[in-house]
Amino acid sequence: MLDTQVPTRPEALKLGDRLGLEVRAQIPTNALYLQPGPPAITLCQAARPACCIAVNFTRGRQAYRYRQLGHQREAIARACGLGQSARLRIVDATAGLGRDAFVLAALGAEVSLLERSPVLHVMLEDGMNRALADGLSDPIGRMELQQCDAREWLAAMPITSVPDVVYLDPMYTGSRRAAAGKELALLSALLGPGDDADALLMAALNAATTRVVVKRQRRAPTLMGREPDYQLTGRSTRFDIYKTKKARPR
């Protein structure tokens, strides 16, 4: 069960009403709960391993990554083909906390963020609004957020939204660094098992005009057991690239 903390605050009442969550004055001892901020809407896990996460584009590791974009080439940029053509339309079909989508937008892509979870959607919306308030209108202006099932959206998307690239980062429960492992445990508790990744890959392959990019842990199996056209491999992660070579509808 999810809880919004401190029911006397208007932010908590509004958030609880929007998400259909019970509003409590006390932090639970064995559940997920939301804190409405300020500064940010934060998702926390009270049980061990205790962990809290928020969408934050202007602080911490994400801000450092953003500042370094002019000094080093991101592997995700090469995987998605940024720089090889005019401004790309990219659909991030597993938006999550929006980190990779923000980097792609900062590098010039038009990015549609698809997120099925209403909790993560409201956190993404909150993070984008705070980034706008902090003056990051350039990348945020190239990000469009949708709450939807990505498979349904890709199947029914209008011609004006057909993407060059569909980007997937499906949840994988293999070994991770300690900090990332806590975050993954929290997201797993919120979202449940990620058992639709193969179907999502098929929907992506049917939608993208140039390629589908799948981010995986380095030793994770490929989706659908399907070998990609090529891979970019780093120390802990890799990108599986599937070429589609379809004409963009006019």
N, C-alpha and C positions, 0 to 999 in steps of 0.2 A: 504494500500500500504506500502511496505517496502522500506526503503532508506538506502544506504550506505553513510555515512557522509564524507566530505572533498574529493572532486573528484581529487584534484591535487596529492594525495598520491598514489603511486603504489599499496599499499595494497587495497585501496578502489576500484580502477579501476579493479584489478584482481578479487576481490570478487564480484563486481557488474556484471562483465562479466560471471563469473562462475554460478551465481544464476539468471542471467537475470533481475537484478534490476537496477532501475534508480539511478544514483549517483548524489548527491546534496551537495552543499557547506554549506547549512544551516540546522540546526536541525528542523524537521517539528514540527508543533504545535499540530497536531491531527492525528498521525499515528504511526505505528511501524517503527523502523529504526534500522539498524545495524551499529555499530562502529567497524572498523576492527582491532583496537588496534594499538600499544601495550598497555597493556600487553596481552589482550585477545579479541577475537571476542565477542562482547556484543550485545545482543538484548534488545532494550529499547522501552518503551511505553511512548510517550510524554503526552498523555491525562491522566487525573486522573482516577485511582490512578497511579501516576508516578512510574515507576519501571524499573530496568535494571537487567538482568541476564546473566551469562556466565558459561561455563563449567570449573570448577576449582577443581582439585583433590589435590592440594598442598597448598591451602590457606583456611582460614576460617573454617566453620563448618565441611566441608568434611575432611580437614586435621586433625582436632581434632578427628573426628570419626575414621579415619585411625589409629591414634596413640593409641586409646583406644582398638583396636581390641584384643590386647594381655591381656587385663585386665577385659574385660566383654564379655559375650556371646551375640552376636547379635541374635535377634529373627528371622531375615531373614535366618540365618544359620540353625537354628532348623527347620524352615518351609521348607527349601529346602533339608534337610537331609544331610547337610555337616557333615562329621565325621562318618557317618554310613556306608560308602563304600569308595572305591578308588576314586581318583580324578573324580569329576562329570563334565559332559558336561551340561551346562545350557544355554538355549536360553532366553535372555531378549527380549521379543517380543515387548515391549513398552519402548525402551531405554531412551527416553526423554533426561534428562541432565546427565545420566550415573551414578548417585550416587550409586544406589543399585548394579549395575553391577560391579562397581569398588570395592565395599566391598566384593562381592562374589569372584571376582578374587583375591583380597588380602587374602582371606581365603583359597585359593587353587583351586578354580573351574576354568575350561576352559569356558569362557563366550563369546557367540556370541551376539552382540548388534544389534538389528534390529530397524531401524528408518526410517519411511516413509518421514518425512519432510526434504527437502533438506537444509533448514536453520538450523534445529537442527543437522542434519548430519555434516554439515561443522563446527558447534560449537563443537560437540563431537570430531571430528578429530583434531581441534585446541587444545582442552583441553588435549587430549591424547598425542599430540606432545609436548606440554609444560611440561607435567608430565615426559615424557621420558627425556627431556632436564634437568629436575630437579633431575634425577637419579632414578626414579621409574620404572625401566625396569622390575622388578619382577612382579608386578600386571598387568602393561600395556601389557606386553608380553603375558599374558593369555587372553587378550581381542581382539576380532576380530569384526570390525565394518562393517556393511552392510547397504546401503541405499536401502530399498525395502518395499513392502507391506508385512507385516508379514504373513498374511494368505496365500498369494501366495508362499512365501518362504517356509513355513512349509509344504505346499502341494507338493512342487516340490524339496525339499531338497535331496541332495545325501545321500547315505547310510553312508558315512563317517562323516556326520554332524548330524545324528540322536541324539537328546538330551536325557539325563536322565530326565531332568527337564525343563519345560517351565514356565517362570516367567512372570506374567502380572501385571502391575500397571496402569489400565485404568483410564482416567480422570473422576473425580467425582466432581460435582459442589456443594456439600453440604457444610456446615459451616466448616471453618478452622481458624487457628490462623491468626492474622492480616498479618504477613509477608508472610505466606504461601498463604493466600488469594490473595495478590497482585501478587505473582508469578503465581498462578493458573489463574488469570484474564488475565495476559499477554500471557500465553501459550494457553488459550482458544481463545484469539483474533487471535493468529497465526494459530492455528490448526483447529478452528471451533468446532462444537459439536462432542463429542466422541460417535458416534452412532453405532459403529461396535464391541463393546466389547463382545456381546453375540456370534457373529460369530467368533471372535478371540478365545474365550474360546473353542468353538467346534473344531477349527483347532488345538488348543494346545492339547486338549484331544486325538485327533487322532495321534499326533506326539510324545508326551512324552512317554518314556518307563517306568518311575516309578511314576511321579506325575506332576501335574500342581499346581502352587502356585499363588494365586491371592491376591494382596494387596488391601485392601479397607479401607475407613473410617469406624470407629467402628460401626456406626449405618447405614451404607449404605446397600442397599439390595444386595443379592447375584446375580451374573450374571446368566441370563437365569432362575432365580427363582430356581436354582438347589442347593440343600443343599450339602455342602462339606462333605467329610469323617470326617474331624475334623477341628478345628479352633485354632489359637493362637491369643489371644486378649490382646492388650495393652491398655494404657490410651486413645489414640486417634485413633489408627489404629488396624487392625486385618489382619491375613493371613488366607485365606480359602484354604485348602489343599484337592486336588482331587487325589486319587490314581488311577494309570492306570495299573500297573503290566503287562507290555509287555516285551517280550524278545528283547534285542538290536540286530539289524541285524549285521551279521558278514561279 
